[in-house]
Amino acid sequence: MFCIENLTVEVENKKIINNLKLEIKKSSLHVIMGPNGCGKSSLAFTIMGHPSYLASGKILLDNNDIISLPTELRAKLGIFLSFQNPLEIPGLQVFNFLKECYKNFFSSDISITDFKKILLPYIELLKLDESVLYRTLEGFSGGERKKLELLQMLLFKPKLAILDEIDSGLDITSLEIAAQAINFAREENPTISILLITHYPRILKFLNVDKIHIINNGKISATGSRQLADQLEELGYEKFFHQNP
């Protein structure tokens, strides 16, 4: 189980998360929605342990408070964050990057042949060409970047996956592929918890969502079921900014 208690976060002396509370049970998919600048990505970076985000309160994973742990230890404990805009790293081959990460996460010096056997079904699921594995981490299209983030989620099998606008910029075909990858991750890893951050409800029609939260000014202002996203499309955010979750 993942739980946030009374989380307050500051960046450059500016409060961006304000006494936020959130609980995500195992096997659950929660969605966070909200306007630009409301604190969605800041929450993701804070959970992952970005050093620029000064946090107080509690971030609990399996009842252990991880708020003081560095990012690499949070990752080894099972937290994964997909980036809106992944960094490009010229000269680093995708295959070598993934294999080295896998080795560090699982303490397994796996052979190239065995690692390819693990990767290829995921490559096929994501409708990527195998050649992407031998390119360097640069020059990918927006859709390819998002799929490579999902490939990492599938490969590392985290306890908590935070997907920050994984649907942003995707056409309808790529959107369905992204949703299929999320659904497959939940089937293959039944205890995974997912926190999906998005602006738009279109990906939600392909997913079995447990709860939707609206965030504004660094705190959750409303919580509801899948239908909350439909109401947002019809009524806009303002209606929900003064409700209690």
Secondary structure, DSSP 8 states (H G I E B T S, - for coil): -EEEEEEEEEETTEEEEEEEEEEE-TT-EEEEE--TTSSHHHHHHHHHT-TTSEEEEEEEETTEE-TTS-HHHHHHHTEEEE-SS---EEEEEHHHHHHHHHHHHHT----HHHHHHHHHHHHHHTT--GGGGGSEESS--HHHHHHHHHHHHHHH--SEEEEESTTTT--HHHHHHHHHHHHHHHHHSTT-EEEEE-S-SGGGGGS--SEEEEEETTEEEEEE-THHHHHHHHH-SGGGTTS--
